[in-house]
Structure formats: structure tokens, C-alpha cells
Amino acid sequence: MISSFNMPQGNKELKKILQIEQDELPLNFECLDIESSFGNTSVLVTGQENKPPLVLIYGTNGCASFALDIVIRLKDDFRIFVIDRMEQSSLNPETILSMMDESYGQWMYEVLAWLNIRNALLLGISFGGFISWKTLLLDERHISMGIFIVPAGFVRGSKWQILWKIRFPLKLYQWLKYPCLVRYISKDLFTDQKKADPGCFAKWAFRSEMAFTAVPLITKEEAQWMKKPVHLIAAEKDVLFPGVKMLKRAKAIFPSLGEVLLLKNSRHVPDDIDNEHIVKFIRKLVK
């Protein structure tokens, strides 16, 4: 495992921002600290105790409050468990697990077993989608279905577009600190530019190390191994994981593929209108 932060000062600033974001969430919640063989994991728990469990794993260079923006309308429909990524949490060790083995799946299996969750809806966003299918590959017993939102590990966007629109300006910002570079990258990541918060997003994305190595793609053999229903939400204008390309490949390799949704004119991070479409999609699946 390796450290995900490249600057101690950036680490300290991010911890402060994430704590403020968490304290200002417009809902009642509790925080659990779970031990695993990979280190401690923080879990934010909210929603109704007598409702079905929904386990949410969010994406790279985000925080739990960003992820909750998508599912906050579901707090009356589910008992929601937001899993803080170990390498990103303000409370967890800043470590990155290997993407090449079963580490992420084993970590999630230990967390779900500790929580004693059964028949959970597993909701993975971006890199959280990658962790979700790693979890399903290792052991499906805790899960009733998987819902992947713009997931990593299904397809890749153009390497040249990602280089010039995302990676190169990220590195420039780390060096020059020009605010215009934040706006430049956010226009290709965020459907609604107002969601490109200059606090949490900018400090997290640009003061921490991005995962510059490509995420491994799920193989046809791995997809056919999954027996639980898998549902997919893709974004049409996602530069990281193009939506149309993603749906085409998913239909070709997943025998357990259920419902799919293509968010029209949406980029990697959805806006409020897209969030409402996502919520309706999830509610329809669990009826």
C-alpha cells in the first residue's frame, strides 16, 4: 500500500474541509469506525433503521458529502451506509490498495461482515463502481443487487482527451496554483459548474495524487461470473468513461445485466436534474 497524498500541508487542509463538509450535512447520521485487516474504515450511517440497507461507495478525489448529494433523497427509503475510501477519508490511513488483486473486494467483504449487512443494494460511483464489482467477484452473499453509476473499470475514454483535459492541467495546478486551471478541468468533469466546489474539490483533486495508472477493465469471464443483478447508469458526455461505449460493452459481457440508464448531455459528475433521474431509477428497481 502507498500514500495517496503528496503534500503534508494539503493533507491537513483536506482533513479540515472534509470535517466541515461532514458536520454540515442536512441529515441525522452517526459515524462508525470499523477494524479490518487493511486498517480502520469510517462508515457514515443515515436513513431509516427499518428500511433496506443501501451501501454506497464513492469515487476518487471526492468526499462522502459529495456522494450523499446523489442519494440524499433516498434517506427515507433506505438505511444508508456510506463507506469512506481508506485512502481518501479524513479519518482513515492514507493508503491505496492494489487494483490488480482481490484487496478491494476483501476489504469490502470484511466491512460488510462487520456491519452484519444482508441483502444490501450496493451502489458504486465512479471508482466506487470498480470497488463494487471487485466486491461482487469475491463474494456476493451480502448483496442483493449492484447499481453502478459512471463506474470505473468498464471502458476507458480517449487517452489523449484525458491527458489534455484532465491530467496535464492537474499537474499544472499543483505547480502554478492558477484558479483558471480548476475551471478548465471542471468544465469537462462537472455537468453543473456550480458543483465544482473550489474548497473540497479543488484542494482534494489538486493537492492529492491522482491515480495515473489505468484502472483494470473487467473481463468478459469476470462479468459472467456475477450472478446477482447488475444495473448501470452511464453519462453521455463522460470524458473518463464514455456512456454509449460503456453501455455497449456492458450489454455484450454481462449476462446478469438488468436495467440501464444513459444520462443525456451529462458529464462525469451529474447535476441536480440527473440526480433526480438516478433516484427515480433506484426507486423503480426496488419496488
FENGIZI-V717185 format. One line per field, one symbol per residue. phi: phi as a letter, one per 20 degrees, with the letter a starting at -180 (. if undefined). psi: psi as a letter, one per 40 degrees, with the letter a starting at -180 (. if undefined). burial: # if it has 16 or more other ideal C-beta (glycine too) atoms within 10 Angstrom, else .. A space follows every 50 residues. Layout:
phi=???
psi=???
burial=???
This chain:
phi=.cfeddbgffgfffgfffffgffefeaebcddddebfdpfcecedbnefe dffcdddeeflccgffffgfdffefedbeddeefggecffddfecdffee cegfffgfgfffffflecleeedddlffffffffffffaefedeadcddk ffndbcfgfffffeecfffffffgeemegffffffffdddfdffefgfef fffffdddffeefffgefefffffffdfgcdcccdgdfffcgfffffffg feddfefdecbdefleefefefffgffffffffffef
psi=iiieiehddddddddddddddddehfihiihihhhieeiihhhhhiahde iihhhhhiaifaiddddeddedeedeeihhhhhhhdeeieeihgihihee aeddddddddddddefhifihhhhhbddddddddddddhedehdihhhhf iiediiihdddddddcddddddddddfhdddddddddedhdhddeghecd dddddeeihigeiihiihiddddedhdihhihhihdfhddghdddddddd ddehdehbiihhhheiadhiadddddddddddddde.
burial=...##....##..#..##..##..#........#.#.##.#######... ..################.###.##.##############.#.#.##.#. ..##########..#.#..##################..#.##.###### #######....#..##..##.###......##.###.#####..###..# ##########....#..#...##..#..#######..######..##.## ..##.##..##.#..######..##..##.##.....
